[in-house]
Amino acid sequence: MQPATPPTVTPFLRTAAAYAWRLLVVGLLVYSLFAVLGRFHEIGVAVFLGLVITALLRPVADLVARFLPRPLSVALTLLCGIALVLGVLALVGEAVAGERTTLVREFREGIGRIEDWLERPPVRLDPDALSGVQERIGEFLSSHRSALISEAVSGAGQVVAVLTTLALGLFSAVFFIHSGDRHWAWFQDQLPESVRDRVAVGGRAAWRTFTGYTHGIVLVAAVNAVLVGIALWALGVPLAVPLALLEFLAAFIPLIGSPIALAVASVVALAAKGPLVAGIVIALIVIIGQIEGHLLHPLVMSWAVRLHPLVVAVSVIAGSIAAGIVGAVVAVPLVSVVWSVHTALRAARA
């Protein structure tokens, strides 16, 4: 009696199973990486910030080093970068302080216009529903004063943590800019000789992609901020400079950052200038999104980041779920670096 032959597995199912367990392993590694970053997120954010500063300022420091000693060129480059950031913050603070009186008046008038608009067709909201809102807000603040004070104290602790992270990131950037290549060479020397070549290939691809992404996203964010600032200034929306800065920072979260920042601008426009101007600002969300998606990203980012928009969207959402805003910012460059390393190693094996 011949033994029964085992059932055959179709080639499609065999291939699907092979890819499935590999995807599970990759997903587990990505989840573990985000879990570790979440556990030590201050250190991870500081190192990431140091790498971003290095990607932006290393070319400038290399240029200055042609005329000055390396330590002096690094110090001069970092001081000029810090001065630029502080100057932008001072400009924003000056703009807010200069528009404070006008802003308060326009907001009061705008709230009144919004209430009148809600009471008229087609909304027809009951006027009693809007009356006494300020009194109820005051009662809420007085009844929850202790909780608000504790939240403020907790916020002060968060400020200290943010300043500590910034200091560590700047400290890391000093050494990355000054002698990052020597650090990388030392790290390679600690590895077995059999993997040094592959690590060198992957490292070059990772740094090339990360610097390309950093330069590209900064350029895209700057263009978005300039366009938004000019549009808000032309429409007479108050706080145009701070809102443009918010657009610049929000653009570091691909796909969803700019719409969120422009939504905030539309609320300011609604309170200060009324529904018509707010509607124009909302239309800017679509226009800026089209410019960013069909012009800026293909021209600026395609040579550095070769990811499908669906992959970008999933990466941003997954990063935000795993590590909040920090995860949303880090997700796309992390996935881009991993993919570039995979592509470079596959090409090296061919």
N, C-alpha and C positions, 0 to 999 in steps of 0.2 A: 504494500500500500504506500503510494507516494504521499509525502507530506503536503499539506495544503499550502498553496502559494499565497504569500501575504498580499493584501490588496495594494494595487499600484496607486501612487500619488501622482496626480497630474502635474506637468511641469509648471503650470501657472500657480497652483497652490504651493508647490515647493519654493518657487521664486518669491511669492508673497510672504511665506513664512520666514524666508531668509531675510527679507527686508524688514519684516515686522519686528523681529528680535533686535536687529541693529537699531531701528528707530527707538525701541524701548530703552536700549542701552544709552543712546544719545540723549533721550529725554531725561533719563535718570541722572546722567552727568550734568546736564544743564540745570535740572532742579537742585542737585546737590551744590552746584556752584552758587546759585542764587541763595540757597539756604545758608551757606557759609558767609556770603556777603551780607546777608541779613543779620547774621549773628555778630559779625564784626564790621558793620556797615560804615562806621566812622573811618576805620582804617582803609577799607575798600574805596570809599568815596575820596579820601585824601590822596591815595595813590592814583586813582583815576583822574582827579583834578590835576595832580602833578604831571601826569602824562599829557593831558590836554594843554597845559601851559608849556610843556616841552615841545609839543608838536607845533604850537604857534610861535614860540620865541626862539627855538633852536636855530632856524635859518637866520634870524636877525643876529643872534649871538655869534654864529659862524662868520657872518659878514663883518661884524665889528671886530672880531678876533683877528682879521687880516691887518688891522692897524693898531690894536691894543693887545696887551697880554690877556690870555684866556680868562683868568679870574676877574680881571677888571671889566672885560667885555660882558661876562655873565652878570655881574653886579649892575652895570650900567643898563643892560637890557631889561632886567627885572625891575629896576627902579623906574625906568621910563614906562613899563607896562603898568606898574602900580599907580603911577601918577596919572596915566590915561584913565584907568578905572575910577580913581577918586575924582578926577575932573568931571567925568560923566555923571557920577552920583551927585556931585556938587551942583552941576547944571540942572539935574532933575529936582533937587531940593530947592534951588532958587526959583525954578518955574512953579513949583507947588506953593512956595511962600508968596510969590508975586501974584498968583491968581486966587489966593485964599479968600479975600473979601468978595471978589466977584463970583467966585465959585459958590460960596454959601448963599448969596442972593439968588443966583441962577437955580440952584438946587431947590430952594424954597419955592420959587416961582414955578419950577418944573414939576414939583410934587403937586402943586395946586392944579396945573394943567392936566396932569395925569388923572387926578381925581375927577375933574370935570369931564375928561374924555371917557372915563369908565362909567360915569353916570349917564352919558348920552348913548343913543343907539349906535351900534347894535348890541353893546354890552348890557346897558341898563342896570348897572349894579346899584343896589340899595344904598342911598347916601348914609344911612345909619351904620352900614358895615364899615365905612371909612372914617366915621367920626370917632374921636377919642383914641386914635391909634397911638399918638404920642404919649397920652396918659397911661395907656396900657404898657407901652414900652418902658416908661419911667417906673411903673409899679413892678414890672418884671426885674428891672435892674436893681431896684432897692431890695426886693425880696430875695434875690440871688447874689447879693453883694459878696458874701463870703466865698461862694463858689467861683465868682469872677476873679476875686483877689488870688485865690489859689491857682487858678488858671494862668493869671498874669505871672505869678512866681514861677510856675512851671515853664511858662514861655521864656522867662529870663534864663532859666537853666538851659533851655534849648538854644538860646542865643550864645551862651558860653560854649556849648557843644559845637555850634556852627563855627564860631571863631577858632576853636581848637582845631577843627577839621581843616579850615582854611590855612591856618598856620602850618599844620603838618603837610598839607599839599604844596604850599610854597616852599617849605624846607626840602621836600622831596624833589621839587622841580629844580632847585639849585644844583643838586648833585646829578640829576638826569641831564640837564643842559651842559654842565661842566664836563662830566666824564661818563655819560651814559653808555658810550660804546665800550669803554673799559670794563664797566660793570657787566655788560652782556658777555664780553669775552671771558671774564672770570667765571660767569655762570656756565658757559659752554665747556670750560676746562674741567668742571666738576662732574661732567657727564661721561658715561662710557664712550669710547672712541667709535663704537658701532652706530651710535645715534647722533653724533655731533653734526654730521653733514645734514641730516634731515632736520635737526633742530635749527641749524643755521638757515636753511631754506625756508622753513616755516616762520622763523623770527623775522627775516627780511620781508616776507609777504605780509605778515601781521602788522609790522610797523608801517610799511608802505600804505596799506589799506587804512590803518588808523589815522595817520597823518593826512591822507587824502580826504577821509571823511570829516576830520576836524576842520581842515581848511574850507572844505565845501560847505559844511553846515554853518560855519561862521559867516561865510559870504552870503548864503541864502538868507540867514537870519538878518544880516545887515540890510540887504535889499528889501526884505519884507518890512523891516522897521522904518526905513526911509519912505517907502511907499505909503505905509499907514500913517506916519507922522505928517507927511505932506497932505494927505487926504483929510485927516482930522483937522489940521490947521486951516485948510481951505474951507471946510464946513463950519469953522468957528467952534468946534467942540473943545471945551476946556480940558486941561491936563493932556494936551496933545503929546508933549515930550515924555511924561511918565508912561503914557499908554503906548507910545512907540517903543520905549525901553521894555515894557511888559511884552510886547510883540516880539522883540528881539530874543528875550529869554525863553518865551514859550515856543519859539520856532525850533528849539533844540529837542522838542518832542515831536517827531515827524507825524504828519497827517492830522493830529488832533490838537496840537499846541496852538497853532495860529487861529483856528476857529474859536477856541476857548478865550484867547486874548481879545479877539474882535468882539466876542459876545459881551465881555466886560465893557469894552468901548461903546457898544451899542446901548448898554444900560446907562452909562454916563451921558451919552447923547440924548437918550430918551428923557432923562431927568432934567438936562440943561437946555435942550433945544426942541424937544417935542418929538412926536411919532414920525414926522416926515424925515428929519435928519437921521433918526434912529433906523428907519427903513433903508436909507442910503448906506449907512454903516453896515447893516446886515448884508446888503448887496455886495459890499466890499469883501465879505467872507467868501463869497463865490468867486469873485474876480481874483483875489489874492490866491485862493486855492488853485484856480486854473493856471495862473502865472507860475506858481510854485511847482505844480505837478507836471505841467506840459512844457515849461521853458527852463526854469532854474535847475530843477533836479536832473533832467536829461542832459543839460549842457555842463553843469558843474559837478554833479555827483556820479554820473554813470561810469566815468573812468575809474572811480575809486570804489564804489559800492554797486555791485551787480546783484541786486535782490529784487524779486518781484514785489509790486505794491502789496499783494496779499501777505507775503512773508513779512514785510515791514509792519503791516497792521497787526498781524498776530503777535509779532515780537514785542511791539509796544504794549499791547494789552496784557500779554503774559508777564512782561517785566513789571508793569504797574501792579498786577496782582501779587507778584512775588515780593516786590520791594518798594512799592509806592511810586512816588515821583522819581526817585533816584533810579529805580528799575526801569521806568519808562524812558529815561534819558540814556541809560547805559545799554539797553537791550539791542538797539539797532547796530551800534558800533561793535558790540560783542558778537552778534550773529555774523556781521560782515567780516570780522577778523577770523572767526572760526571757518567760515566758508572759503575765504581767501587762502588760509593755511591748507585746508583740504584740497583745494584746486592746485596749489603750488606743489604739494607733496605728490599728488596724482600725476602731475606733469613731469615731475622729477623721476618717477618710477617708469614712465613710458619710454 
